[in-house]
């Protein structure tokens, strides 16, 4: 055996051992490592527009927001950072969008030229594939779909930016940045005014919304649709639940947003009918995860904020670029309530029965998410008491961070006066939101124990 081959085998064996002993630590450590790298790069003088060293709190916040594909910022991306700094942010978005467990599997293949059983299990859990044999195809699908969609979105945006008078290179850069940010549901913008200057423009809002929508579906859906797009009967239960829930939530989001804000002079009420329609449709896609805002959310009514908080907390599809507890988690909870209301023993959908393991995971992911939101809101309220932040704004900010959505209702002055403690708390929430549900679900899936002896069953009173 040659030395390179022996080294690759040893590296692959080491990777499997680390993944087997603590997959959660592997995911968190790798993700934290990328955030540290992006933070260090953003603190270089070349990363800022005026050549000074960015404060650690702002660099860490931006790096975490980029790698966790959130989009929240403490400084204006288009004005504060240089072209190099924005390129670093774009790299962080791409890394975060691919997913840490998928990236770990790719690195494992590059090092050992093989995929061990443990690696397949971890990647299959992250990708939500049905079997270990799907993983290699899943990795190819991730790269093909992500790159293909990003290129297509960039090509759609490029002519519009050129038509608006941007230089060729600037138009190309903006097209690439927006396409990557959209597909990865990041919400970052390369220019100072962002998407606001294109409010009501379907030639810009349309491609960006399309990228956000596709990115939020999740890689398992892409794989399933690529294999059986001509035969819906062959679609998996996960694909059907994801598509149905995404469509239902998008319709509800668009309808309620129009009802709540159509005549609000601080938001849609000041726009013409065409702009209102485009903005509502654009918002219905971005309220759950995309984070792009065609109009300022600061002027929205408080009940609209509540609607957006619910949608952000739900998020998008599993194993995709969206955040939140995921739409399939909500679907399982709804099916459980429906089955209980009808007096049925099993949860059923599309002719399939859903096991109680899925329900336990859905409950665990939801409760952990709620715990993070409640704890984060309490801490942020106590740390911003002197600044006059109310519960509505704090709750919106916390949910947006944990759900890695990126929408914000804070004014420019409130962002400017944000203390470092709040910046660090928000960074922790973004990190926990991106990895929390993934690592928790993986831990639950890999920690199944079969007990020979079981305690006798007894049903407590509920409600």
C-alpha positions as CSV (number, residue, x, y, z in Angstrom):
1,X,0.0,0.0,0.0
2,X,1.4,3.4,-1.0
3,X,1.9,6.1,1.6
4,X,-0.7,8.5,0.2
5,X,-3.3,5.7,0.3
6,X,-2.4,4.8,3.9
7,X,-2.6,8.5,4.9
8,X,-6.1,8.8,3.3
9,X,-7.3,5.7,5.0
10,X,-6.0,6.9,8.4
11,X,-7.6,10.3,7.8
12,X,-10.9,8.7,6.8
13,X,-10.8,6.4,9.9
14,X,-10.1,9.4,12.1
15,X,-13.0,11.3,10.6
16,X,-15.4,8.3,11.2
17,X,-14.2,8.0,14.8
18,X,-14.8,11.6,15.5
19,X,-18.2,11.6,13.8
20,X,-19.2,8.4,15.7
21,X,-18.2,9.7,19.1
22,X,-19.9,13.1,18.8
23,X,-21.5,14.1,15.6
24,X,-23.0,17.2,17.2
25,X,-19.5,18.4,18.3
26,X,-18.2,17.7,14.8
27,X,-20.9,19.9,13.2
28,X,-20.7,22.7,15.8
29,X,-16.9,22.7,15.8
30,X,-16.7,22.8,12.0
31,X,-19.3,25.5,11.7
32,X,-17.7,27.6,14.4
33,X,-14.4,27.2,12.7
34,X,-15.8,28.7,9.5
35,X,-17.3,31.6,11.4
36,X,-13.9,32.2,13.1
37,X,-12.2,32.3,9.7
38,X,-14.8,34.7,8.2
39,X,-14.5,36.9,11.3
40,X,-10.7,37.1,11.0
41,X,-10.9,38.0,7.3
42,X,-13.5,40.7,8.0
43,X,-11.2,42.2,10.6
44,X,-8.5,42.8,8.0
45,X,-8.1,46.5,6.9
46,X,-8.7,45.4,3.3
47,X,-12.2,44.3,4.2
48,X,-13.6,47.7,5.1
49,X,-14.3,50.5,2.7
50,X,-12.2,53.1,4.6
51,X,-9.4,50.7,5.4
52,X,-9.8,50.6,9.2
53,X,-10.1,47.4,11.3
54,X,-13.7,46.5,11.9
55,X,-14.7,46.1,15.6
56,X,-14.7,42.5,16.7
57,X,-18.4,42.5,17.6
58,X,-19.5,43.8,14.2
59,X,-17.1,41.4,12.4
60,X,-18.3,38.4,14.4
61,X,-22.0,39.4,14.0
62,X,-21.6,39.7,10.2
63,X,-19.6,36.5,9.9
64,X,-22.2,34.6,11.9
65,X,-25.0,36.1,9.9
66,X,-23.4,35.1,6.7
67,X,-22.4,31.6,7.6
68,X,-25.8,31.0,9.2
69,X,-27.4,32.5,6.1
70,X,-29.5,35.0,8.2
71,X,-29.0,38.5,6.8
72,X,-29.1,40.5,9.9
73,X,-26.5,43.3,10.0
74,X,-25.1,45.9,12.3
75,X,-23.5,47.9,9.5
76,X,-24.5,48.7,6.0
77,X,-23.1,45.9,3.8
78,X,-23.0,48.1,0.7
79,X,-21.3,51.0,2.3
80,X,-19.2,49.7,5.3
81,X,-17.4,46.7,3.6
82,X,-15.1,46.8,0.6
83,X,-15.4,44.6,-2.4
84,X,-13.1,42.2,-0.7
85,X,-15.2,42.3,2.4
86,X,-18.3,41.6,0.5
87,X,-16.6,38.7,-1.4
88,X,-15.7,37.2,2.0
89,X,-19.3,37.6,3.1
90,X,-20.5,35.9,-0.1
91,X,-18.0,33.0,0.6
92,X,-19.5,32.6,4.1
93,X,-23.0,32.6,2.6
94,X,-22.1,29.8,0.2
95,X,-20.4,27.7,2.9
96,X,-23.4,28.1,5.2
97,X,-25.9,27.3,2.4
98,X,-24.3,24.0,1.6
99,X,-24.8,22.9,5.1
100,X,-22.2,21.8,7.6
101,X,-23.0,18.1,7.6
102,X,-23.0,18.0,3.8
103,X,-19.7,20.0,3.7
104,X,-18.2,17.6,6.2
105,X,-19.2,14.7,4.0
106,X,-17.6,16.4,1.0
107,X,-14.4,17.0,2.9
108,X,-14.4,13.4,4.0
109,X,-14.6,12.2,0.4
110,X,-11.9,14.6,-0.7
111,X,-9.5,13.3,2.1
112,X,-10.2,9.6,2.0
113,X,-11.8,9.1,-1.4
114,X,-14.4,6.9,0.3
115,X,-17.4,7.4,2.5
116,X,-17.6,5.4,5.7
117,X,-20.8,4.1,7.2
118,X,-20.8,6.8,9.9
119,X,-20.3,9.5,7.3
120,X,-23.2,8.1,5.3
121,X,-25.4,8.0,8.3
122,X,-24.7,11.6,9.2
123,X,-25.1,12.9,5.7
124,X,-28.3,10.9,5.2
125,X,-29.7,12.3,8.4
126,X,-28.8,15.9,7.4
127,X,-30.1,15.3,3.9
128,X,-33.2,13.4,5.1
129,X,-32.6,10.8,2.5
130,X,-34.3,7.4,2.7
131,X,-31.2,5.2,2.6
132,X,-27.4,5.3,2.8
133,X,-27.0,4.7,-1.0
134,X,-28.6,8.1,-1.7
135,X,-25.9,10.2,-0.1
136,X,-23.4,10.3,-3.0
137,X,-26.2,11.3,-5.4
138,X,-27.4,13.8,-2.8
139,X,-24.0,15.5,-2.7
140,X,-23.9,15.7,-6.5
141,X,-27.5,17.1,-6.5
142,X,-26.6,19.7,-4.0
143,X,-23.7,21.0,-6.1
144,X,-25.6,20.8,-9.4
145,X,-28.8,22.4,-8.2
146,X,-27.2,25.1,-6.1
147,X,-24.8,26.2,-8.8
148,X,-27.3,25.8,-11.6
149,X,-30.0,27.9,-9.9
150,X,-27.5,30.6,-8.8
151,X,-26.2,30.9,-12.4
152,X,-29.7,31.0,-13.8
153,X,-30.8,33.7,-11.3
154,X,-27.7,35.7,-12.1
155,X,-28.3,35.5,-15.8
156,X,-31.9,36.8,-15.3
157,X,-30.8,39.7,-13.1
158,X,-27.8,40.8,-15.2
159,X,-29.7,42.4,-18.2
160,X,-31.9,44.4,-15.8
161,X,-29.0,45.8,-13.9
162,X,-27.2,46.7,-17.1
163,X,-30.4,48.4,-18.4
164,X,-30.5,50.5,-15.2
165,X,-27.2,52.0,-16.1
166,X,-24.8,49.9,-13.9
167,X,-21.3,49.3,-15.4
168,X,-20.9,45.8,-16.9
169,X,-18.6,44.5,-14.1
170,X,-20.8,46.0,-11.3
171,X,-23.9,44.6,-12.9
172,X,-22.3,41.2,-13.1
173,X,-21.1,41.4,-9.4
174,X,-24.5,42.4,-8.2
175,X,-26.2,39.7,-10.2
176,X,-23.9,37.0,-8.7
177,X,-24.2,38.4,-5.2
178,X,-28.0,38.6,-5.3
179,X,-28.3,35.2,-6.9
180,X,-26.2,33.4,-4.2
181,X,-27.8,35.4,-1.4
182,X,-31.3,34.6,-2.7
183,X,-30.8,30.8,-3.3
184,X,-29.1,30.5,0.1
185,X,-31.9,32.5,1.8
186,X,-29.3,34.9,3.2
187,X,-30.9,38.3,2.6
188,X,-27.6,40.1,2.2
189,X,-27.4,42.8,-0.5
190,X,-24.3,44.3,-2.2
191,X,-25.6,47.8,-2.6
192,X,-26.5,50.5,-0.1
193,X,-30.2,50.8,-1.0
194,X,-30.7,47.1,-1.3
195,X,-33.8,45.7,-2.9
196,X,-35.8,48.7,-1.8
197,X,-34.9,50.7,-5.0
198,X,-36.4,47.8,-7.0
199,X,-39.7,47.6,-5.1
200,X,-42.4,46.8,-7.5
201,X,-40.0,45.7,-10.2
202,X,-40.9,42.2,-11.2
203,X,-37.7,41.8,-13.3
204,X,-35.7,42.0,-10.1
205,X,-38.2,40.8,-7.5
206,X,-39.2,37.8,-9.5
207,X,-35.8,36.1,-10.0
208,X,-34.9,36.8,-6.4
209,X,-38.1,35.4,-5.0
210,X,-37.7,32.4,-7.3
211,X,-34.2,31.8,-5.9
212,X,-35.5,32.1,-2.3
213,X,-38.4,29.7,-3.0
214,X,-36.2,27.0,-4.6
215,X,-33.6,27.3,-1.9
216,X,-36.1,26.9,0.9
217,X,-37.5,23.7,-0.4
218,X,-34.6,21.6,0.7
219,X,-32.2,19.3,-1.1
220,X,-34.1,16.0,-0.6
221,X,-37.0,17.6,-2.5
222,X,-34.7,18.4,-5.4
223,X,-33.4,14.8,-5.5
224,X,-36.8,13.3,-5.4
225,X,-38.2,15.7,-8.1
226,X,-35.2,15.1,-10.4
227,X,-35.8,11.4,-10.2
228,X,-39.6,11.3,-10.6
229,X,-40.7,14.7,-11.8
230,X,-42.9,13.2,-14.4
231,X,-44.7,10.9,-12.0
232,X,-46.1,12.6,-8.8
233,X,-47.2,9.3,-7.5
234,X,-43.5,8.4,-7.0
235,X,-42.8,11.5,-4.9
236,X,-41.9,10.8,-1.3
237,X,-44.1,11.7,1.6
238,X,-41.5,14.3,2.6
239,X,-41.7,16.0,-0.8
240,X,-45.4,16.1,-0.8
241,X,-45.7,17.5,2.7
242,X,-43.0,20.1,1.9
243,X,-44.7,21.3,-1.3
244,X,-48.2,21.4,0.2
245,X,-47.1,23.3,3.3
246,X,-45.0,25.7,1.4
247,X,-47.8,26.5,-1.0
248,X,-50.4,26.9,1.8
249,X,-48.1,29.1,3.9
250,X,-47.2,31.3,0.9
251,X,-50.9,31.8,0.0
252,X,-51.8,32.6,3.7
253,X,-48.8,34.9,3.9
254,X,-49.7,36.8,0.8
255,X,-53.4,37.1,1.7
256,X,-52.9,38.3,5.3
257,X,-50.1,40.6,4.3
258,X,-52.4,42.3,1.7
259,X,-55.3,42.5,4.2
260,X,-53.2,43.9,7.0
261,X,-51.0,46.4,5.1
262,X,-52.8,47.3,1.8
263,X,-54.0,50.7,3.1
264,X,-51.3,51.3,5.7
265,X,-49.7,54.7,4.7
266,X,-46.4,53.7,6.3
267,X,-46.0,50.6,4.1
268,X,-48.1,49.5,1.1
269,X,-50.6,52.3,1.3
270,X,-48.3,54.9,-0.2
271,X,-47.5,52.7,-3.3
272,X,-49.4,52.3,-6.6
273,X,-51.4,49.1,-7.1
274,X,-48.8,47.4,-9.3
275,X,-46.1,47.9,-6.7
276,X,-48.4,46.7,-3.9
277,X,-49.1,43.4,-5.8
278,X,-45.5,42.7,-6.5
279,X,-44.4,43.6,-3.0
280,X,-47.1,41.4,-1.4
281,X,-46.1,38.4,-3.6
282,X,-42.4,39.1,-3.0
283,X,-43.0,39.4,0.8
284,X,-45.0,36.1,0.9
285,X,-41.9,34.3,-0.2
286,X,-39.4,36.2,2.0
287,X,-41.4,36.3,5.2
288,X,-40.5,32.7,6.2
289,X,-36.8,32.7,5.5
290,X,-35.5,34.8,2.6
291,X,-35.1,38.0,4.6
292,X,-35.2,40.4,1.6
293,X,-37.4,43.4,2.3
294,X,-38.7,45.5,-0.6
295,X,-40.1,48.0,1.9
296,X,-39.2,48.9,5.5
297,X,-40.9,46.6,8.0
298,X,-40.5,49.3,10.7
299,X,-43.8,50.9,9.5
300,X,-45.8,47.7,9.5
301,X,-48.7,47.2,12.0
302,X,-47.9,45.2,15.1
303,X,-50.3,42.4,14.1
304,X,-48.3,42.1,10.8
305,X,-45.2,41.7,12.9
306,X,-46.9,38.9,14.8
307,X,-47.8,37.2,11.5
308,X,-44.2,37.4,10.3
309,X,-42.9,36.1,13.6
310,X,-45.0,33.0,13.2
311,X,-44.0,32.5,9.6
312,X,-40.3,33.0,10.4
313,X,-40.5,30.5,13.3
314,X,-41.9,27.9,10.9
315,X,-39.3,28.5,8.2
316,X,-38.8,26.4,5.1
317,X,-38.0,22.9,4.0
318,X,-35.7,20.5,5.9
319,X,-32.0,20.1,4.8
320,X,-32.3,23.3,2.7
321,X,-31.1,26.8,3.1
322,X,-34.1,28.0,5.0
323,X,-34.3,28.2,8.8
324,X,-37.0,27.8,11.4
325,X,-38.4,24.6,12.8
326,X,-39.2,23.5,9.1
327,X,-42.5,23.1,7.4
328,X,-42.5,19.3,7.8
329,X,-42.2,19.7,11.5
330,X,-45.4,21.8,11.5
331,X,-47.1,19.3,9.2
332,X,-46.4,16.5,11.6
333,X,-47.8,18.5,14.5
334,X,-50.9,19.4,12.5
335,X,-51.4,15.8,11.5
336,X,-51.0,14.7,15.1
337,X,-53.7,17.2,16.2
338,X,-56.0,16.1,13.3
339,X,-55.6,12.4,14.1
340,X,-56.3,13.0,17.8
341,X,-59.4,15.1,17.0
342,X,-60.7,12.4,14.7
343,X,-60.0,9.7,17.3
344,X,-57.6,7.9,15.0
345,X,-54.7,5.9,16.3
346,X,-52.2,6.8,13.5
347,X,-51.1,10.0,11.8
348,X,-51.7,9.5,8.1
349,X,-51.1,11.6,5.0
350,X,-51.1,10.7,1.3
351,X,-51.8,7.1,2.0
352,X,-48.8,6.7,4.3
353,X,-48.6,6.3,8.1
354,X,-46.2,8.5,10.1
355,X,-44.5,6.9,13.0
356,X,-44.5,8.3,16.6
357,X,-40.7,8.8,16.3
358,X,-41.4,11.7,13.9
359,X,-43.9,13.2,16.2
360,X,-41.4,13.1,19.2
361,X,-38.7,14.7,17.1
362,X,-41.2,17.4,15.9
363,X,-42.2,18.2,19.5
364,X,-38.6,18.3,20.7
365,X,-37.5,20.6,17.9
366,X,-40.4,22.9,18.4
367,X,-40.1,23.1,22.2
368,X,-36.3,23.7,22.0
369,X,-37.0,26.5,19.5
370,X,-39.5,28.1,21.8
371,X,-37.1,27.8,24.7
372,X,-34.4,29.7,22.7
373,X,-36.9,32.4,21.7
374,X,-38.2,32.9,25.2
375,X,-34.7,32.9,26.8
376,X,-33.3,35.2,24.1
377,X,-36.2,37.6,24.4
378,X,-35.9,37.8,28.2
379,X,-32.1,38.5,28.0
380,X,-32.5,41.1,25.2
381,X,-35.3,42.9,27.0
382,X,-33.2,43.2,30.2
383,X,-30.1,44.4,28.2
384,X,-32.0,47.0,26.2
385,X,-34.2,48.4,28.9
386,X,-32.4,51.7,29.0
387,X,-32.6,52.0,25.2
388,X,-36.4,51.8,25.3
389,X,-36.8,48.7,23.1
390,X,-40.3,47.3,23.6
391,X,-41.3,43.6,23.6
392,X,-42.7,43.7,20.0
393,X,-39.4,44.8,18.5
394,X,-37.3,42.5,20.7
395,X,-39.4,39.4,20.0
396,X,-39.3,40.1,16.3
397,X,-35.5,40.5,16.4
398,X,-35.0,37.3,18.4
399,X,-37.3,35.2,16.2
400,X,-35.6,36.5,13.1
401,X,-32.2,35.6,14.4
402,X,-33.1,32.1,15.7
403,X,-35.1,31.4,12.5
404,X,-32.2,32.7,10.4
405,X,-34.6,34.9,8.4
406,X,-32.9,38.3,8.6
407,X,-35.9,40.6,8.6
408,X,-35.7,43.5,11.1
409,X,-38.0,46.2,12.5
410,X,-35.3,48.2,14.2
411,X,-34.6,51.7,12.9
412,X,-31.1,52.7,11.8
413,X,-30.6,54.6,15.1
414,X,-31.6,51.6,17.1
415,X,-29.1,49.4,15.2
416,X,-26.4,52.0,15.7
417,X,-26.9,52.1,19.5
418,X,-27.0,48.3,19.8
419,X,-24.6,47.3,22.6
420,X,-22.0,44.6,22.1
421,X,-23.8,42.3,24.5
422,X,-26.9,42.3,22.3
423,X,-24.8,41.8,19.2
424,X,-23.2,38.7,20.8
425,X,-26.6,37.4,22.0
426,X,-27.9,37.7,18.5
427,X,-24.9,35.9,17.1
428,X,-25.5,33.1,19.5
429,X,-29.2,32.9,18.5
430,X,-28.3,32.8,14.8
431,X,-25.7,30.0,15.5
432,X,-28.2,28.0,17.6
433,X,-31.0,28.5,15.1
434,X,-28.9,27.2,12.2
435,X,-27.4,24.2,14.0
436,X,-29.8,23.6,16.9
437,X,-32.6,21.8,15.2
438,X,-30.2,20.0,12.9
439,X,-28.0,18.6,15.6
440,X,-31.0,17.9,17.9
441,X,-32.7,15.9,15.1
442,X,-29.5,14.1,14.3
443,X,-28.9,13.3,18.0
444,X,-32.4,11.9,18.3
445,X,-32.1,9.8,15.2
446,X,-28.7,8.4,16.1
447,X,-29.5,7.8,19.8
448,X,-32.2,5.2,19.4
449,X,-32.1,2.6,22.1
450,X,-33.9,-0.7,22.1
451,X,-34.8,-1.8,25.6
452,X,-35.7,-5.4,26.4
453,X,-37.7,-4.4,29.5
454,X,-40.4,-1.7,29.2
455,X,-42.4,-0.1,32.0
456,X,-46.1,-0.7,32.1
457,X,-48.1,2.0,30.2
458,X,-50.3,4.5,31.9
459,X,-52.0,7.6,30.4
460,X,-51.9,10.9,32.3
461,X,-54.6,13.5,32.0
462,X,-53.9,16.0,29.2
463,X,-55.5,19.5,29.0
